[in-house]
Amino acid sequence: MAIGNIYFIATIAVIGGGLFGFDISSMSAIIGTEQYLCYFNQGPSGPPFDDSPQCSGPTPNVQGGITAAMPAGSWLGALISGFITDKFGRKRAIQIGAVIWLIGSTIVCASQNIGMLIVGRIINGLCVGICSAQVPVYISELAPPSKRGRLVGAQQWAITWGIMILFYISYGTSFLDGPAAWRVPWGLQMVPAMILLVGLLFLPESPRWLARKDRWEEAESVLTLVHGKGDPNSPFVHREKAEIREMIEFERNNADVSYLELFKPHMINRTHIGIFVQIWSQLTGMNVMMYYINYVFLMAGLTGNTNLVASSIQYVINVCMTIPALLFVDRWGRRPTLLVGALLMMTWLFANAGIMASYGHYVPGGINKEAAASWTVEGAPSKAVIACTYLFVASYAPTWGPVSWIYPPELYPLRVRGKAVALATSANWAFNFALGYFVPPSFEHIQWQTYIVFGVFCASMFVHVFFMFPETAGKTLEQVNDIFTDPNGIKYVGTPAWKTHVSTRHALADESGQFDFEKDAGFRGSTDKHEPHVLHEDSPTRSH
């Protein structure tokens, strides 16, 4: 018997997102430890190159490659996830990802050399790509409109928990001697994948995927279980079923389901929005902060355990500051959240660049022979750099962090949703790969100017969001489709983004059954055909 509590469903499903978090923090916590540096040492310092007690570890380029191996695999995993999810279902695709993670983690844990480590991380990346693309699709197709934002956004919260938990595990194991210091945490990351694999056995499949496969009885039973609380006569269940049927019938008469359709004139605007929300999420620089925070704090004068503990504070901030988004993102809306986040992050990035440029100086060869930490700032300015770093994390966590996962699944019609979100997520991983490889050499060669680069990106995304990203909060997935097909809007764009608004009040009325089907039937002939007639209102209002 499947479990129908939507919060329980989301709790299990978002473990798939947590796997990415485990990778981020284990890498950032481990790459600075002597055990890791000495085991994978490429010189010139430390055994077997000389008798120095400090090992150089992998070169900056090689370390960039090790770090980037996971997002490289994720890029491929995200792309193939579109085919897997359309053929086997959303739930099965996530389970396949969990099995791949177990294989990759086994190889990483048993790594004998850098080549083996990279291969294991690529395999892990395949899982992360599949899960990061399809968990938001799975949850968005099950969640009611008024709760969809917080439930899909829980994926980001799971990522932050994964980051924090495995960071502290890695910190604890850093006191172990030898390679056990990194083998243990990379082995323990198999545990949540096992929970995900088993937990999904008790969850329902996406009703929209079932309907698309003409498994209507199963689709209706899932809608009744999750949205009707077991009541097959629930008005909201009937309405959702009718909307899904209408959309599927329309799509079957007009569908050419392939990646090529995403680049046709009627779909290209949505495709570019989905891709860019993921690209901009990477170009904020947040994952760079997560992977290489030890370099940042090393430049700010923190070393050894002090560096690790200071780094861990940002992970706690990340977890805590994601909570407001989960509680209020469906009321705030997607657009204001993204705009405010871009503005705040730009502020802290430019502040860090200014402080480091004004009060720092170049360190030949890098601090403690870490070539990527080739700039240092001391005294009060170093504390300001640390504070701005924490404020940057606190600005990202409730804004771009969760919304970059919430937004893409809401944009597309059912027939292309799996492939479209896969394509958008693959863009995330392509840029994650590029940045993971780019940042160590960037810190080595252009130092504080790295912050200028990301600050300019934040300014650019603010402008892009304002003019091109419509509001989707509070609308059913079928209603969002109307924004882009509005005959009174801009050709191939639909309703202008700045004219769209949050519709959570209408969504709550829908879910509680406070609408009139007879009046709504007539209203559905209007331009805003999916917006309900709400009881106790004088007249229906257009609310995109």
NUSE-605900 format. One record per residue (C-alpha): x, y, z; residue in three letters. Coordinates in steps of 0.25 Angstrom, whole numbers, plus 5000, padded with zeros to 4 digits. Layout:
# NUSE-605900
XYZALA...
# end
This chain:
# NUSE-605900
500050005000MET500650134996ALA500750255006ILE500050375002GLY500550485011ASN501150585002ILE502150635013TYR502650485015PHE502750465000ILE503550594999ALA504450555011THR504850425004ILE504950474990ALA505850594994VAL506950504999ILE507350494985GLY507750644986GLY508450614999GLY509450524991LEU509950644984PHE510150714997GLY510950605003PHE511850614991ASP512050764993ILE512450765007SER513250635007SER514150694996MET514250835003SER514550765017ALA515550665011ILE516350735001ILE517150815011GLY517450695021THR518850645021GLU518350505019GLN517750535006TYR518850625001LEU519950525004CYS519150404999TYR518950474985PHE520250554986ASN520750604973GLN521850694979GLY522750764980PRO522650754995SER522450635004GLY522750485002PRO523150434992PRO523750564987PHE524450614999ASP524450595014ASP523550715017SER522450685027PRO521450765018GLN520950705005CYS520650784993SER519550694989GLY518950694975PRO519350814966THR518250924965PRO517850874951ASN517750724955VAL516950764968GLN516050844959GLY515850724950GLY515550634962ILE514550734967THR513950754953ALA513850604951ALA512550594959MET511850704951PRO512350654938ALA511650524941GLY510450594946SER510350674933TRP510250534926LEU509250484936GLY508350594935ALA508250584920LEU507950434920ILE506950454931SER505950504921GLY505950374914PHE505950294926ILE504850364933THR503950364921ASP504150214919LYS504150164933PHE503450274941GLY503950374951ARG504050284963LYS504850174956ARG505750274950ALA506150324964ILE506350184969GLN507250154957ILE508050274961GLY508150224975ALA508750094970VAL509750164962ILE510150244974TRP510450124982LEU511350074971ILE512150204970GLY512250224985SER512850084986THR513950124976ILE514250254982VAL514350194996CYS515350084990ALA516150184982SER517650144980GLN518050264971ASN517450394965ILE516950324953GLY516050224961MET515550344969LEU515150424957ILE514450304951VAL513650274964GLY513250424965ARG512850424950ILE511950304953ILE511450374966ASN511150494957GLY510250414948LEU509350384960CYS509350534964VAL508950574950GLY507750474949ILE507250514963CYS507450664963SER506650664950ALA505550564953GLN505350584968VAL504750724965PRO503850674954VAL503350564963TYR503050654974ILE502450764966SER501450664959GLU500950604972LEU500950734980ALA499750824981PRO499950964976PRO499951044989SER501050954995LYS501850924982ARG502951024985GLY503250984999ARG503250834995LEU504150844983VAL504950944990GLY505150845001ALA506150784991GLN507050894994GLN506850885009TRP507250735007ALA508550785000ILE508850875011THR508650765022TRP509550675013GLY510650775013ILE510550805028MET510450655032ILE511650605024LEU512450725027PHE512450695042TYR512650545039ILE513850575030SER514350675041TYR514250565051GLY514950465043THR516050565040SER516650525053PHE516850375048LEU518250335043ASP518450295028GLY517450285017PRO516350245027ALA516150395029ALA515550405015TRP515050265012ARG514050265024VAL513250385020PRO513250345005TRP512750205010GLY511650255019LEU511050335008GLN510450205003MET509550205015VAL508550305010PRO508450244996ALA508050115002MET506950195010ILE506550254997LEU506450124989LEU505650054999VAL504750175003GLY504350194989LEU503650054989LEU502550114998PHE502350234990LEU501350254978PRO501750284964GLU501450424958SER499950424954PRO500250514942ARG501250414937TRP500250304939LEU499250374932ALA500150404920ARG500350254919LYS498750234919ASP498850174933ARG497650254937TRP497150164949GLU498550174955GLU498650324953ALA497250344959GLU497550264971SER498850334973VAL498150474972LEU497050414982THR498150364992LEU499050494992VAL498050614989HIS496750554993GLY497250495006LYS496550365001GLY495250424997ASP494950394982PRO493850504982ASN494850614986SER494550734976PRO495950764975PHE496250624971VAL495250634960HIS495750764955ARG497150724955GLU496750594947LYS495950674937ALA497150774935GLU498150664933ILE497250594923ARG497050724915GLU498450754915MET498850614910ILE497850604899GLU498350744894PHE499750694895GLU499450564887ARG498850644876ASN500050744875ASN501250664881ALA502550634875ASP503250594888VAL504750604886SER505850704890TYR505650774877LEU504350824881GLU504950904892LEU505550994882PHE504351014873LYS503851164873PRO502651134883HIS503551064893MET504951134892ILE504551244902ASN504251144913ARG505451064909THR506351184911HIS505751224924ILE505851074930GLY507351064925ILE507751204930PHE507151194944VAL508051074946GLN509251144939ILE509051274948TRP508951184960SER510351134957GLN510851274953LEU510451334967THR511751264971GLY511051184983MET511551044979ASN512951104977VAL512851154992MET512451024996MET513550944989TYR514651034992TYR514351105005ILE515551055011ASN516351135001TYR515551265004VAL515751255019PHE517251215017LEU517451345010MET516651415022ALA517751355031GLY517051235036LEU517851105036THR517650955041GLY516450925050ASN516151075051THR515851075036ASN515050955036LEU514150995048VAL513951135042ALA513651065029SER512550985036SER511851115041ILE511451145027GLN510751005025TYR509951035038VAL509551165032ILE509151105019ASN508251005026VAL507551105035CYS507351215025MET506751115015THR505551095025ILE504951235022PRO504851205007ALA504151065010LEU503151145019LEU502851265010PHE503351244996VAL501951214991ASP501451344997ARG502651424993TRP502651374979GLY503851324970ARG504151464964ARG504351554976PRO505151444983THR506151434971LEU506251584969LEU506551604984VAL507551494985GLY508351544972ALA508351684978LEU508851634992LEU509951544986MET510451644977MET510651734989THR511451634997TRP512351594985LEU512751734982PHE512951764996ALA513951644997ASN514651684985ALA514851824990GLY515351785004ILE516351684998MET516851784987ALA517051894997SER517651825009TYR518251695003GLY519451654996HIS520051544987TYR520751424993VAL521751354984PRO521551204983GLY520251214992GLY519951215006ILE520551085012ASN520951044998LYS519451044994GLU519551104980ALA518051144979ALA518251224992ALA519151324986SER518551454993TRP518451485007THR517751585016VAL518051605031GLU517451675043GLY516051735043ALA515951735028PRO516051585029SER514851575038LYS514051665029ALA514351565017VAL513851445026ILE512651525030ALA512351555015CYS512551415012THR511451375023TYR510551485018LEU510651435004PHE510251295008VAL509051355016ALA508651425004SER508751304994TYR508051205004ALA506651255004PRO506651314989THR507351244978TRP507651114985GLY506251064986PRO505651144975VAL506551094964SER506050954967TRP504550994969ILE504451074956TYR504850984944PRO503850874946PRO502750984947GLU503051044933LEU502750924923TYR501550844918PRO501450704922LEU501950644909ARG503250704910VAL503450734925ARG504350614927GLY505350644916LYS505250794918ALA505650794933VAL506750694929ALA507250794919LEU507150904929ALA507850824940THR508950784930SER509250934928ALA509450944943ASN510450824943TRP511150874931ALA511451004938PHE511750934951ASN512750854944PHE513350984937ALA513451064950LEU513950944958GLY515150934949TYR515251084947PHE515251134961VAL516651084967PRO517451144955PRO516551264956SER516951284971PHE518351254967GLU518451354956HIS517451464957ILE517251454972GLN516151554978TRP515651594964GLN514951454964THR513951524973TYR513751634962ILE513451524952VAL512351464960PHE511851604965GLY511551644950VAL510851514948PHE509951544959CYS509651684953ALA509351624940SER508351514946MET507551624953PHE507251694939VAL506951564933HIS505951514943VAL505251644943PHE504951644929PHE504851504925MET504451414937PHE502951404940PRO502251374953GLU501751234955THR501451224970ALA500051184973GLY499651124959LYS499450984955THR500450934945LEU499350944934GLU499051084938GLN500551124937VAL500451074922ASN499451184920ASP500451294923ILE501251254911PHE500151234902THR499351364905ASP498851414892PRO498851554897ASN500251544901GLY501551554893ILE501751454882LYS502551334886TYR502651394900VAL501251404905GLY500851494917THR502051594920PRO502851544932ALA502651674940TRP501151664938LYS501051534945THR500651514960HIS500551414971VAL499251334971SER499351254984THR497951304989ARG497351244977HIS498151114979ALA497651104993LEU496251124989ALA496351014979ASP496950914988GLU495850934999SER494750924988GLY494351064989GLN493951084974PHE492751064966ASP492850964955PHE491651014947GLU492151164947LYS493551114945ASP493151034932ALA492751164926GLY493951234931PHE494851134925ARG494451184911GLY495151314914SER496651344912THR496951304926ASP496251174924LYS496951104936HIS496751204947GLU495551164956PRO494351234960HIS494551254974VAL493251254983LEU493051374992HIS493751464981GLU492951564973ASP493651524960SER494751444955PRO496051514954THR497151494944ARG498451464953SER499651424945HIS
# end
